[in-house]
Amino acid sequence: MTEQNKKEQILTALEMKSLIKQKTYDQTLDIFNLLKDVLKEIAEEYNSKLHVKDPRIRFEYKERGQFEAQLKFASDILIFNMHSNIFEFNREHNVWKLNYIKENVIYSYCGIINVYNFLADSFKYNRPEDLGYLITRMFVNIKKHFFVEGKRQQEYLYNNFGRIELNRTIIKDIVLQTIIYAIDFDLLVPPYDNIKIASVAQLNEKMEYAKMKTGKRLGFKFNSDDIS
């Protein structure tokens, strides 16, 4: 192969891949903006239906920049984060078994929207050592086809990838299932050995700001959680 042929091959591959990734990014950003609208809608709708008027349990939507938004309810916060890059799956991933991907490899490039669950007090009291958990992530491709990894998202698993286009109704359903899981995902007492020693410095800086991590499954592996 001549140098000119190599140059043409490199430029063609680079241009094609860049265009695919840019279009996939645009589609993912479009979905993320729709997700923000859905979060606002849920906050307004559910606040109007709450019988308890305690402001501490109300839904609060907050935009945290172009690629991040949050929904707070009672003691929980869900952080929705869109990654600015486009990803390819490793060769062991199950998507490569799908005819949808085998027929056109460009459909395997995906944007990712992650959903993390944090305790509201972690932000309220500025506890940087506290833990949050990834409970859902959405993969979106150039056709706005998608699949979801996460708790209580069984109907949106990879085996449906390529069959359905992500839309407002599906996004709302995913968010509502994520909220239900977060509410059921309780804070557990941390193991005694993790907190049995405290320094004078920690006490002087107040216990809640010390390096005593708080998280819903502190001391336990998240993937061993038995909530279906």
MIVO-564577 format. One record per residue (C-alpha): residue number from 0; residue in three letters; chain; x, y, z. Coordinates in Angstrom, 3 decimals. Example, Ala and Ser with C-alpha at 12.3 -4.5 7.8 and 13.67 -1.06 7.14 Angstrom:
BEGIN
0/ALA/A/12.300/-4.500/7.800
1/SER/A/13.670/-1.060/7.140
% end
This chain:
BEGIN
0/MET/A/0.000/0.000/0.000
1/THR/A/1.404/3.364/-1.024
2/GLU/A/1.691/6.335/1.312
3/GLN/A/-1.081/8.067/-0.644
4/ASN/A/-3.373/5.080/-0.192
5/LYS/A/-2.608/5.027/3.507
6/LYS/A/-3.346/8.750/3.746
7/GLU/A/-6.694/8.310/2.006
8/GLN/A/-7.590/5.373/4.226
9/ILE/A/-6.719/7.307/7.386
10/LEU/A/-8.608/10.440/6.331
11/THR/A/-11.684/8.498/5.207
12/ALA/A/-11.821/6.442/8.414
13/LEU/A/-11.234/9.508/10.559
14/GLU/A/-13.923/11.556/8.827
15/MET/A/-16.495/8.757/8.929
16/LYS/A/-15.898/7.891/12.577
17/SER/A/-15.883/11.554/13.602
18/LEU/A/-19.181/12.186/11.821
19/ILE/A/-20.773/9.125/13.420
20/LYS/A/-19.598/10.125/16.882
21/GLN/A/-20.669/13.752/16.438
22/LYS/A/-24.144/12.740/15.280
23/THR/A/-24.433/10.276/18.166
24/TYR/A/-23.401/13.041/20.567
25/ASP/A/-26.100/15.327/19.112
26/GLN/A/-28.741/12.637/19.523
27/THR/A/-27.676/11.914/23.099
28/LEU/A/-27.710/15.611/23.989
29/ASP/A/-31.183/15.912/22.483
30/ILE/A/-32.349/13.039/24.683
31/PHE/A/-30.675/14.570/27.730
32/ASN/A/-32.452/17.888/27.163
33/LEU/A/-35.726/15.974/26.869
34/LEU/A/-34.833/14.207/30.117
35/LYS/A/-34.438/17.590/31.823
36/ASP/A/-37.929/18.573/30.687
37/VAL/A/-39.299/15.297/32.036
38/LEU/A/-37.634/15.886/35.419
39/LYS/A/-39.203/19.352/35.651
40/GLU/A/-42.571/17.880/34.707
41/ILE/A/-42.319/15.152/37.362
42/ALA/A/-41.379/17.670/40.072
43/GLU/A/-44.352/19.880/39.257
44/GLU/A/-46.810/17.015/38.815
45/TYR/A/-45.913/15.109/41.963
46/ASN/A/-45.649/18.182/44.169
47/SER/A/-49.222/19.065/43.210
48/LYS/A/-50.364/15.585/44.321
49/LEU/A/-48.516/15.395/47.651
50/HIS/A/-50.920/15.300/50.593
51/VAL/A/-48.181/16.059/53.110
52/LYS/A/-47.165/19.716/52.931
53/ASP/A/-43.792/19.280/54.640
54/PRO/A/-41.320/21.114/52.334
55/ARG/A/-38.584/18.625/53.205
56/ILE/A/-40.195/15.870/51.164
57/ARG/A/-41.090/17.903/48.093
58/PHE/A/-39.549/17.291/44.692
59/GLU/A/-36.963/19.872/43.681
60/TYR/A/-35.457/20.025/40.216
61/LYS/A/-32.138/21.776/39.680
62/GLU/A/-30.059/22.161/36.537
63/ARG/A/-26.355/21.783/37.233
64/GLY/A/-24.979/22.754/33.831
65/GLN/A/-25.257/21.522/30.264
66/PHE/A/-24.472/17.917/31.130
67/GLU/A/-25.925/17.535/34.611
68/ALA/A/-29.244/17.852/36.411
69/GLN/A/-30.588/16.744/39.768
70/LEU/A/-33.902/15.743/41.269
71/LYS/A/-34.240/15.912/45.044
72/PHE/A/-37.057/14.252/46.992
73/ALA/A/-37.103/13.777/50.752
74/SER/A/-33.673/12.465/51.814
75/ASP/A/-32.555/11.453/48.322
76/ILE/A/-30.948/13.171/45.360
77/LEU/A/-30.690/11.686/41.888
78/ILE/A/-27.894/13.153/39.778
79/PHE/A/-28.376/12.754/36.011
80/ASN/A/-25.116/13.104/34.149
81/MET/A/-24.469/12.925/30.413
82/HIS/A/-20.912/12.063/29.466
83/SER/A/-19.528/14.403/26.803
84/ASN/A/-17.772/11.568/24.952
85/ILE/A/-19.103/8.744/22.786
86/PHE/A/-18.194/5.157/23.641
87/GLU/A/-17.724/1.806/21.967
88/PHE/A/-18.404/-1.487/23.758
89/ASN/A/-15.641/-3.943/24.593
90/ARG/A/-15.594/-7.077/22.475
91/GLU/A/-16.958/-9.247/25.279
92/HIS/A/-20.142/-7.195/25.631
93/ASN/A/-23.420/-8.884/24.755
94/VAL/A/-24.398/-6.211/22.209
95/TRP/A/-22.008/-7.802/19.706
96/LYS/A/-24.254/-10.854/19.625
97/LEU/A/-27.167/-8.816/18.291
98/ASN/A/-27.973/-8.936/14.576
99/TYR/A/-28.796/-5.240/14.849
100/ILE/A/-25.122/-4.495/15.570
101/LYS/A/-23.718/-7.159/13.267
102/GLU/A/-25.608/-5.625/10.327
103/ASN/A/-24.301/-2.121/10.956
104/VAL/A/-21.457/-1.527/13.375
105/ILE/A/-22.077/2.235/13.580
106/TYR/A/-25.091/1.479/15.774
107/SER/A/-22.740/0.256/18.491
108/TYR/A/-21.409/3.764/19.182
109/CYS/A/-23.309/5.187/22.135
110/GLY/A/-23.605/8.192/24.351
111/ILE/A/-24.117/7.495/28.060
112/ILE/A/-26.435/9.105/30.610
113/ASN/A/-25.649/8.029/34.181
114/VAL/A/-27.988/8.291/37.165
115/TYR/A/-26.422/8.405/40.631
116/ASN/A/-28.217/8.228/43.969
117/PHE/A/-26.861/10.372/46.815
118/LEU/A/-28.127/11.358/50.227
119/ALA/A/-29.459/14.911/50.245
120/ASP/A/-27.619/15.577/53.512
121/SER/A/-24.304/14.829/51.784
122/PHE/A/-24.732/18.048/49.825
123/LYS/A/-26.585/20.009/52.506
124/TYR/A/-23.817/19.489/55.059
125/ASN/A/-20.940/19.438/52.559
126/ARG/A/-19.732/15.920/53.311
127/PRO/A/-17.252/15.262/50.490
128/GLU/A/-16.417/11.756/51.739
129/ASP/A/-20.001/10.504/51.385
130/LEU/A/-20.808/7.907/48.763
131/GLY/A/-23.237/7.870/45.861
132/TYR/A/-24.225/4.883/43.758
133/LEU/A/-24.746/4.431/40.041
134/ILE/A/-28.221/2.897/39.884
135/THR/A/-29.066/3.373/36.202
136/ARG/A/-27.316/4.205/32.956
137/MET/A/-28.811/4.737/29.521
138/PHE/A/-26.992/4.056/26.255
139/VAL/A/-28.160/6.061/23.227
140/ASN/A/-26.976/5.541/19.650
141/ILE/A/-27.114/7.490/16.401
142/LYS/A/-30.730/6.356/15.765
143/LYS/A/-31.853/7.225/19.309
144/HIS/A/-32.168/3.501/19.883
145/PHE/A/-31.238/2.620/23.428
146/PHE/A/-30.911/0.153/26.224
147/VAL/A/-30.645/0.568/29.986
148/GLU/A/-28.498/-1.047/32.658
149/GLY/A/-29.819/-0.688/36.166
150/LYS/A/-32.105/-1.759/38.950
151/ARG/A/-35.751/-2.305/37.972
152/GLN/A/-35.120/-1.571/34.299
153/GLN/A/-35.556/-5.125/33.014
154/GLU/A/-37.786/-4.239/30.051
155/TYR/A/-35.116/-1.951/28.601
156/LEU/A/-32.184/-4.371/28.574
157/TYR/A/-29.769/-4.736/25.666
158/ASN/A/-31.795/-7.493/23.955
159/ASN/A/-34.313/-4.779/22.952
160/PHE/A/-31.548/-2.590/21.536
161/GLY/A/-32.524/-1.415/18.048
162/ARG/A/-36.245/-2.069/18.399
163/ILE/A/-37.477/1.089/20.094
164/GLU/A/-36.554/4.761/19.809
165/LEU/A/-36.167/6.584/23.103
166/ASN/A/-38.983/9.090/23.659
167/ARG/A/-40.610/11.185/26.393
168/THR/A/-42.917/8.399/27.595
169/ILE/A/-40.096/5.882/27.975
170/ILE/A/-37.811/8.436/29.629
171/LYS/A/-40.496/9.227/32.191
172/ASP/A/-41.022/5.538/32.907
173/ILE/A/-37.275/5.011/33.414
174/VAL/A/-37.073/8.005/35.765
175/LEU/A/-40.096/6.879/37.809
176/GLN/A/-38.671/3.386/38.230
177/THR/A/-35.366/4.934/39.309
178/ILE/A/-37.162/7.098/41.890
179/ILE/A/-38.973/4.054/43.274
180/TYR/A/-35.704/2.178/43.605
181/ALA/A/-33.985/5.128/45.327
182/ILE/A/-36.829/5.396/47.858
183/ASP/A/-36.604/1.672/48.633
184/PHE/A/-32.785/1.723/48.714
185/ASP/A/-32.347/2.367/52.442
186/LEU/A/-29.441/3.757/54.417
187/LEU/A/-27.790/0.997/56.451
188/VAL/A/-25.897/1.334/59.704
189/PRO/A/-22.142/1.427/58.898
190/PRO/A/-20.023/-1.458/60.215
191/TYR/A/-18.758/-0.778/63.743
192/ASP/A/-15.095/-1.317/62.836
193/ASN/A/-15.286/1.419/60.205
194/ILE/A/-16.065/4.142/62.733
195/LYS/A/-14.702/2.867/66.061
196/ILE/A/-11.685/5.193/66.018
197/ALA/A/-11.827/8.994/65.737
198/SER/A/-8.993/11.492/66.018
199/VAL/A/-9.009/14.748/67.985
200/ALA/A/-8.845/16.580/64.657
201/GLN/A/-11.969/14.813/63.479
202/LEU/A/-13.806/15.723/66.642
203/ASN/A/-12.672/19.338/66.409
204/GLU/A/-13.839/19.552/62.819
205/LYS/A/-17.208/18.063/63.845
206/MET/A/-18.098/14.483/63.227
207/GLU/A/-20.319/15.147/60.217
208/TYR/A/-17.451/16.751/58.303
209/ALA/A/-14.893/14.110/59.262
210/LYS/A/-13.716/11.221/57.090
211/MET/A/-16.601/9.030/58.150
212/LYS/A/-18.263/8.124/54.897
213/THR/A/-22.020/7.807/54.752
214/GLY/A/-23.685/5.828/52.013
215/LYS/A/-26.739/3.664/51.563
216/ARG/A/-24.771/0.420/51.370
217/LEU/A/-21.588/1.369/53.203
218/GLY/A/-19.546/-1.753/53.888
219/PHE/A/-21.482/-3.873/51.424
220/LYS/A/-20.927/-4.469/47.720
221/PHE/A/-23.621/-2.720/45.716
222/ASN/A/-23.882/-5.574/43.216
223/SER/A/-24.777/-7.956/46.031
224/ASP/A/-27.872/-5.943/46.892
225/ASP/A/-30.847/-8.280/46.842
226/ILE/A/-33.513/-5.753/45.912
227/SER/A/-34.864/-6.733/42.508
% end
